[in-house]
Amino acid sequence: MRNIFELTKGEQRIVILIVTMLVVVAFAKHLWQSQSPAASATPQSSPTATPNQLPDKSGKRP
């Protein structure tokens, strides 16, 4: 029985081609998703500025 990792030069090239194509597709998908307007359209909650309420001389807040 032939070893599963004993590949001919042609088979090695096919495996390299398939792996390379998978990496390219994954990278392209990542770039497409990171640049899509839907990802940037989601509103991000930012804290609203509130005026500071300093305690008066009695120590109570207004």
N, C-alpha and C positions, 0 to 999 in steps of 0.2 A: 504494500500500500504506500502511496506517495504521501510525503509530508505536506500538510496544508500550507506551510510557509515556504515551500520550495517552489518558487514561481519562476517562470521563464522571463526573459527580458521584455517580451511583449505584454505579458500579464502584469509585470511590475509597472510598466508604463500606463496601463489601463487603471490600475489601482491609484497611482499617483495622480492621474487626470481626474478621477472621480473625487478623490479627497480634496484636490485643489478647487474643483468646481463647487463642492459643498462649502468650503471656506469662503469663496468669493460670494456665493449666494447669501450666506449668513451675514457677511460684512455689509453687503448691499442692503439687505433687509434692515440691519441695524441703522445704517445711515438714513434710509428712507423713513423709518419710524421716528428717528430723532429730529428730522427736518419737517415732518408733516405738520400742517397747521392745526390739526386736531389736538396734538400734544401740547402746543403752546396756547390753545384757546381755553384750556381749563383754567378757571380763575384760581389764583393762589390767595389764600387768606393772609392778609397782612394786618398786623395789629393797628387799631385806630389810635390816633393820638388823643389822649384825654388830658385836660388841664390838671396840673398838680394842685391838689387841695391841701394846703398847709394848715396845720392845726392853729387855732387862735391861741391867745395867751392862756386861756383856761385849760388847754389841752384837748378840747373837743373839736372834732371836725365839723365844718359847716354843713 
